[in-house]
């Protein structure tokens, strides 16, 4: 939608927000993609805003650049 509305061929997301606290890998919460999506559906607070944007970019096939000092993607 955004690309069409703005008549652009490519979109890149550059995350430059303030640093977030470190997110831990929690079994059943964010240890697999399936659990991550289930956690998103439940609006779990452990899922960081940068992770939300990164997932949205993945789903839309848009490059995501983390320009802030946090661990957007849990190990």
C-alpha positions as CSV (number, residue, x, y, z in Angstrom):
1,X,0.0,0.0,0.0
2,X,2.7,2.5,1.0
3,X,4.7,1.9,-2.1
4,X,1.7,2.3,-4.4
5,X,0.4,5.4,-2.6
6,X,3.8,7.1,-2.7
7,X,4.8,5.8,-6.1
8,X,8.1,4.3,-5.0
9,X,9.8,1.0,-6.1
10,X,11.6,0.1,-2.9
11,X,11.2,0.7,0.8
12,X,13.8,0.3,3.5
13,X,13.0,0.6,7.2
14,X,15.8,2.1,9.4
15,X,15.1,1.6,13.1
16,X,16.7,4.5,15.0
17,X,14.6,4.6,18.2
18,X,16.0,4.8,21.7
19,X,17.7,1.7,23.1
20,X,15.4,-1.0,24.4
21,X,16.1,-3.3,27.3
22,X,17.5,-6.7,26.5
23,X,14.8,-9.2,25.6
24,X,15.3,-12.7,26.9
25,X,14.6,-15.9,25.0
26,X,11.6,-17.4,26.8
27,X,10.5,-20.9,25.9
28,X,6.9,-20.7,24.7
29,X,7.0,-17.0,24.2
30,X,9.7,-16.1,21.6
31,X,11.8,-19.2,21.1
32,X,10.2,-20.1,17.7
33,X,8.4,-18.2,15.0
34,X,5.1,-19.9,15.9
35,X,5.5,-18.9,19.5
36,X,6.4,-15.4,18.5
37,X,3.2,-15.0,16.4
38,X,1.1,-16.5,19.2
39,X,2.7,-13.9,21.6
40,X,1.9,-11.1,19.2
41,X,-1.7,-12.3,19.1
42,X,-1.7,-12.1,22.9
43,X,0.0,-8.7,23.0
44,X,2.7,-10.0,25.2
45,X,4.8,-7.1,26.7
46,X,8.1,-9.0,26.3
47,X,7.9,-8.6,22.5
48,X,9.8,-5.3,21.9
49,X,8.6,-2.6,19.5
50,X,11.7,-3.1,17.3
51,X,10.8,-6.8,17.0
52,X,7.3,-5.8,15.9
53,X,8.7,-3.6,13.2
54,X,11.2,-6.2,12.1
55,X,8.5,-8.9,11.8
56,X,6.3,-6.5,9.8
57,X,9.2,-5.9,7.5
58,X,9.9,-9.6,7.1
59,X,6.2,-10.2,6.3
60,X,6.2,-7.4,3.7
61,X,9.6,-8.4,2.2
62,X,11.1,-5.0,3.2
63,X,14.7,-4.7,4.4
64,X,15.0,-3.8,8.2
65,X,18.1,-2.1,9.4
66,X,18.6,-1.9,13.2
67,X,20.4,1.4,13.9
68,X,20.0,1.2,17.7
69,X,21.9,-0.6,20.4
70,X,19.5,-3.3,21.3
71,X,18.9,-7.0,20.4
72,X,15.9,-6.7,18.1
73,X,16.2,-10.3,17.3
74,X,16.5,-12.6,20.2
75,X,19.4,-15.0,19.9
